[in-house]
Amino acid sequence: MTRPSRSLLLAAVIAVAAPLTPAQAADLTARQVTEELYAASPSAPLDFSGRNLSGLDLAGLAFKQARLAKANLFGADLTGADLTGADLRAANLDRVIAIGARFDRANLAGASLLRPTTTTSFEGNGRETPSFTGADLTGAHLFGVFSGGSFAGARMAGATLAPFNETGFIEMLWRSRLDSADLSAADLSGANLRYVSLRFANLKGANLTRASLRNADLSHADLTNADLSGADLSLADLDGAKLAGARGLESATGLDSTRNRDKTVN
């Protein structure tokens, strides 16, 4: 399959009625970005801060810790791209194709990552889902399918993964999905995880203090040694959730309204 056909097909996986065309054309071509990155090095990273790179085919590129703060990457193809250690603070990554992309240790504080294409199926799988191991996602806004992905050790304090209207969209994807994702030792303090599906997720040692897990699906999630101090668990599904060593449950709210609490594993 040719790349244009592939990109269109993959983007259609989670497409909605809103137009995908950016308001303005990119101010660099994919070839220009490729040539500049080829000549760059991590010790002297390129500075694309504030640049409009929307819609470009940047698949497979090594960004070598490039500076992309406030860059517009709306709809760009980042399939297999290596953005390890990149500066993506407040960047617009909405609708990107991010299958197999690496954002490990990248600074994504305040970035927007809404409805990225992360998989060739609606279910998602860890072989395709982008990796955010050790990334800084403080205050970031994410919405999409990240099932099987790694957020191990990520800083996600104050991040939002909830639906915009917090009751779901009238479409196939109505909540963020992190089923079987690795969030071990992640800092999710104060994060908005309302309605998020975290089935079978690894939340061992995660910091969930003051996080909102209202209506979240925590079925079979591993919360061993997690800190739930002040967390809102109202209407969360705890079917088969592992709570051994979990701290702060005495100060968590909404426990009386959780579903399947009698089926938790302690």
C-alpha positions as CSV (number, residue, x, y, z in Angstrom):
1,M,0.0,0.0,0.0
2,T,1.4,3.4,-0.8
3,R,2.0,5.9,2.0
4,P,-0.8,8.4,1.0
5,S,-3.3,5.5,0.9
6,R,-2.0,4.1,4.2
7,S,-2.2,7.4,5.9
8,L,-5.8,8.1,4.8
9,L,-6.8,4.6,5.9
10,L,-5.2,4.8,9.3
11,A,-6.6,8.3,9.9
12,A,-10.1,7.0,9.1
13,V,-9.9,4.5,12.0
14,I,-10.9,7.2,14.5
15,A,-12.1,10.0,12.2
16,V,-15.1,12.1,13.2
17,A,-17.3,14.6,11.4
18,A,-15.1,17.6,12.2
19,P,-12.8,18.8,9.3
20,L,-9.2,17.6,9.4
21,T,-7.7,20.3,7.3
22,P,-5.4,22.7,9.2
23,A,-6.3,26.4,9.0
24,Q,-2.9,27.2,7.5
25,A,-0.4,25.3,5.4
26,A,2.9,24.2,6.9
27,D,5.7,26.7,6.6
28,L,8.3,23.9,5.8
29,T,8.2,20.9,3.5
30,A,8.7,17.4,4.7
31,R,11.9,17.3,2.7
32,Q,13.2,20.4,4.3
33,V,12.5,19.0,7.8
34,T,14.1,15.7,6.8
35,E,17.3,17.3,5.4
36,E,17.7,19.5,8.5
37,L,17.2,16.6,10.9
38,Y,19.6,14.4,9.0
39,A,22.4,17.0,9.5
40,A,21.5,17.7,13.2
41,S,22.7,16.0,16.3
42,P,21.4,15.5,19.9
43,S,24.2,17.8,21.1
44,A,23.0,20.6,18.8
45,P,19.3,20.0,18.4
46,L,17.3,21.8,15.8
47,D,14.8,24.5,16.9
48,F,11.4,24.1,15.3
49,S,9.7,26.0,18.2
50,G,6.4,27.6,17.1
51,R,6.8,26.3,13.5
52,N,3.8,25.1,11.5
53,L,4.5,21.5,10.5
54,S,0.9,20.4,10.2
55,G,0.0,17.6,7.8
56,L,3.6,16.8,6.9
57,D,4.8,13.2,6.3
58,L,7.5,12.9,9.0
59,A,7.2,9.1,9.3
60,G,10.3,7.3,10.5
61,L,12.3,10.4,11.3
62,A,14.7,10.7,14.2
63,F,14.1,14.1,15.8
64,K,17.4,14.0,17.8
65,Q,15.9,15.8,20.8
66,A,14.6,18.7,18.6
67,R,12.9,21.7,20.1
68,L,9.3,21.7,19.1
69,A,7.7,23.9,21.9
70,K,4.4,25.3,20.7
71,A,4.9,23.8,17.2
72,N,1.8,22.9,15.2
73,L,2.0,19.2,14.2
74,F,-1.8,18.9,13.6
75,G,-2.4,15.8,11.4
76,A,1.3,15.1,10.8
77,D,2.3,11.5,10.1
78,L,4.7,10.5,12.9
79,T,4.5,6.8,12.2
80,G,7.6,5.2,13.7
81,A,9.2,8.6,14.4
82,D,11.7,8.9,17.3
83,L,10.9,11.9,19.4
84,T,12.8,10.7,22.5
85,G,13.8,13.6,24.7
86,A,12.2,16.2,22.3
87,D,10.9,19.5,23.7
88,L,7.2,19.4,22.8
89,R,5.9,21.8,25.5
90,A,2.4,23.1,24.5
91,A,2.7,21.6,21.1
92,N,-0.4,20.8,19.0
93,L,-0.3,17.1,18.2
94,D,-4.0,16.7,17.6
95,R,-4.9,14.1,14.9
96,V,-1.3,13.0,14.4
97,I,-0.6,9.5,13.1
98,A,1.6,8.1,15.9
99,I,1.7,4.4,15.3
100,G,5.0,3.1,16.7
101,A,6.2,6.6,17.6
102,R,8.5,7.1,20.6
103,F,8.0,10.0,23.0
104,D,10.1,8.5,25.8
105,R,11.5,11.2,28.2
106,A,10.0,13.9,25.9
107,N,8.7,17.1,27.5
108,L,5.0,17.3,26.5
109,A,3.9,19.5,29.4
110,G,0.8,21.4,28.3
111,A,0.7,19.6,25.0
112,S,-2.5,18.6,23.2
113,L,-2.8,15.1,21.9
114,L,-6.4,14.7,20.8
115,R,-7.6,11.8,18.7
116,P,-4.3,10.6,17.4
117,T,-4.2,7.5,15.2
118,T,-2.3,5.0,17.4
119,T,-3.3,1.7,16.0
120,T,-4.7,0.0,13.0
121,S,-7.6,-1.4,15.0
122,F,-10.1,0.0,17.4
123,E,-8.9,-2.4,20.1
124,G,-5.3,-1.2,20.0
125,N,-2.2,-3.2,20.8
126,G,1.1,-2.6,22.5
127,R,3.2,-3.2,19.4
128,E,1.7,-0.2,17.7
129,T,0.8,2.2,20.5
130,P,3.3,5.0,21.0
131,S,5.5,5.0,24.0
132,F,5.7,7.7,26.7
133,T,8.0,6.1,29.1
134,G,9.4,8.7,31.5
135,A,7.8,11.6,29.5
136,D,6.6,14.8,31.1
137,L,2.9,15.1,30.4
138,T,2.1,17.6,33.2
139,G,-1.1,19.4,32.4
140,A,-1.3,17.8,28.9
141,H,-4.7,17.0,27.3
142,L,-5.0,13.5,25.8
143,F,-7.9,11.8,24.3
144,G,-7.7,8.6,22.3
145,V,-6.7,4.9,22.2
146,F,-3.4,4.3,24.1
147,S,-4.1,0.6,25.1
148,G,-1.0,-1.4,25.7
149,G,1.2,1.7,25.6
150,S,3.9,2.6,28.2
151,F,3.6,5.6,30.5
152,A,5.8,4.0,33.1
153,G,7.3,6.7,35.3
154,A,5.6,9.4,33.3
155,R,4.8,12.7,35.0
156,M,1.1,13.3,34.3
157,A,0.1,15.6,37.2
158,G,-3.0,17.6,36.3
159,A,-3.3,15.9,32.9
160,T,-6.8,15.5,31.4
161,L,-7.8,12.3,29.6
162,A,-11.5,12.7,30.1
163,P,-14.0,13.3,27.3
164,F,-14.7,17.0,26.6
165,N,-18.2,16.9,27.9
166,E,-17.4,14.1,30.4
167,T,-20.4,12.0,29.3
168,G,-19.0,10.7,26.0
169,F,-19.2,11.6,22.4
170,I,-22.0,10.3,20.1
171,E,-19.6,8.2,18.1
172,M,-17.6,5.0,18.4
173,L,-14.7,6.4,20.5
174,W,-16.4,8.1,23.5
175,R,-13.7,7.7,26.1
176,S,-9.9,7.4,26.3
177,R,-8.7,3.8,26.5
178,L,-5.6,2.8,28.3
179,D,-6.5,-0.9,28.7
180,S,-3.4,-3.0,29.6
181,A,-1.2,0.2,29.6
182,D,1.8,0.4,31.8
183,L,1.4,3.3,34.2
184,S,3.6,1.9,36.9
185,A,5.2,4.6,39.1
186,A,3.5,7.3,37.0
187,D,2.6,10.6,38.7
188,L,-1.1,11.1,38.0
189,S,-1.8,13.4,40.9
190,G,-4.7,15.7,40.3
191,A,-5.3,14.1,36.8
192,N,-8.7,14.0,35.3
193,L,-9.3,10.3,34.5
194,R,-13.1,10.4,34.3
195,Y,-14.6,7.7,32.2
196,V,-11.1,6.5,31.2
197,S,-10.9,2.7,30.5
198,L,-8.0,1.3,32.5
199,R,-8.9,-2.3,32.3
200,F,-6.0,-4.6,33.2
201,A,-3.7,-1.5,33.4
202,N,-0.5,-1.6,35.5
203,L,-0.8,1.1,38.1
204,K,1.6,-0.3,40.6
205,G,3.1,2.4,42.8
206,A,1.3,5.1,40.8
207,N,0.6,8.5,42.5
208,L,-3.2,9.0,42.1
209,T,-3.6,11.5,44.9
210,R,-6.6,13.8,44.3
211,A,-7.1,12.2,40.8
212,S,-10.6,12.0,39.5
213,L,-11.5,8.4,38.6
214,R,-15.2,9.0,38.5
215,N,-16.9,6.5,36.2
216,A,-13.4,5.0,35.3
217,D,-13.2,1.4,34.4
218,L,-10.5,-0.2,36.7
219,S,-11.6,-3.8,36.1
220,H,-8.6,-6.0,36.9
221,A,-6.3,-3.0,37.1
222,D,-3.2,-3.6,39.3
223,L,-3.2,-0.8,41.9
224,T,-0.7,-2.5,44.2
225,N,1.0,0.1,46.4
226,A,-0.7,3.0,44.5
227,D,-1.5,6.2,46.5
228,L,-5.2,7.0,46.2
229,S,-5.3,9.7,48.9
230,G,-8.1,12.1,48.2
231,A,-8.9,10.4,44.9
232,D,-12.5,10.5,43.6
233,L,-13.6,6.9,42.9
234,S,-17.3,7.6,42.5
235,L,-19.0,5.1,40.2
236,A,-15.7,3.5,39.2
237,D,-15.7,-0.2,38.3
238,L,-13.4,-2.1,40.6
239,D,-14.2,-5.6,39.4
240,G,-11.1,-7.7,40.0
241,A,-8.9,-4.7,40.8
242,K,-5.8,-5.4,42.9
243,L,-5.6,-3.1,45.9
244,A,-2.9,-4.8,47.9
245,G,-0.8,-2.2,49.7
246,A,-2.9,0.7,48.2
247,R,-2.6,3.8,50.4
248,G,-5.0,6.6,51.1
249,L,-8.3,4.7,50.6
250,E,-9.5,6.0,53.9
251,S,-9.4,9.6,52.4
252,A,-10.7,8.6,48.9
253,T,-14.2,9.8,48.1
254,G,-17.1,7.9,46.4
255,L,-16.1,4.5,47.6
256,D,-19.7,3.8,48.6
257,S,-20.8,4.2,45.0
258,T,-18.1,2.1,43.3
259,R,-19.2,-0.9,41.3
260,N,-18.0,-4.4,42.1
261,R,-16.0,-3.3,45.2
262,D,-16.8,-6.7,46.7
263,K,-14.8,-8.3,43.9
264,T,-11.5,-6.5,44.5
265,V,-8.4,-8.5,45.3
266,N,-6.5,-7.4,48.4
